[in-house]
């Protein structure tokens, strides 16, 4: 479940949980009670990565991207990271912070299917 995440990764997850964006907090309010019986975790370590939101039962990762994810180098890193996670058997859904703040219902509808 943690894919060999190091102690440093676990420490970073604690810091990230205390520094969530408004969009992450907004989505967490909906996911924390579970969706259709699927329990989510926030800032969950997976190998060398930290998933914004993770459902172990579905092997589902939800990533929320802020404006920094529009930078070419970050886009490339995100693509490589997602490909690796998918090779490990995870399904990754990406959304922007803006999309979550404006239309959270669309993502939740996708999860409720």
N, C-alpha and C positions, 0 to 999 in steps of 0.2 A: 504494500500500500504506500510506503514511503520511498520505494525504489532506492534504498540505501542513502537517504538524505543525511548529510553530516550534521554535527552538533551546531555548526555555524549557521546552516540553513534554518534549523529549528529556532535559533536565537533571532534570526532575521524575521521569521514569521511573527514572533511576539511583537517586534517593533512595528511591523506593517499592520498588525491588527489594531494597534493604538494610533495609527496614522492613516486611516482609511479615508478615501475621497467621499464627497457627498453622494456621488452616484453609487459607490460601493455600499455605503451605509443604507441608502435608500433600497437597494436590491437586497441587502442582507436582512432587512426587516421582513421582507416577503419570503426569503428562502430559509430563514432560521427555524421556522416552525415545521418545515418539510413541505414538499410539493408532491401530492399524490403518493404519499408514503415514502418518498425519496428524501433522505436526510442529506443536507449539505454542510460542508465545513468551509470556513473562510480562511484565506491565507494558508493554504495547506501545502506542506512540503512534498515534492515528488522528485526524487533524485537531486539534481543540482538546481531545480526550478522550484518556484513557489506559485501555485495556482491561486488566482483570486478567489474562486469558489470551486469546490470539488464535491462530487457525489460518488462515493465508492461503489455503491450498488450498480450504478449505470456506467461507471468509469468515464464520467462526464466532467469536463473542465469548462468553466465559464470565465472568460477573460474580459475585463473592461479596460479599454484603452483611452488614456487621456491624450492631450495634444502632442506630447513628446513622441507618441507612436506614429506621428506623421513625418518624422525625420527619416531620411533614406536609410541610414545605418541601423536605426532602431527597427524599421520595417523589415530589413534583411534579417536581423537577429530574431524578430518575432516569427518570421516564416520558417527559419531553421529550427527554432524551438518547437513550433507547432508540428513540423514534420517529424521531429524526434519523438515527441509525445504520442503522435499518432502511430509511429512504428512500435511503440511500447504498448499499443492497444487502447489508448485513450481517445475519446471523441472530444474535440475542442470547438466551442462556440465563442466567437469574438463579437464584441459590441463596443461601441464608443460610450464614454461617459455621457456625452450629449444625447445619444439615442436613449439611454436608460432614463435620463432625467426628463426627456420629452415624451417617450413612448414605451414605458416599462411593460405595458400590457402585451406588446408584441412578443417580447422575449418570454414572458410568463406563459402566453398562449402556446408558444412553441414547446415549452417544457411540459405543459399539461396534456399534450397529445399522447 
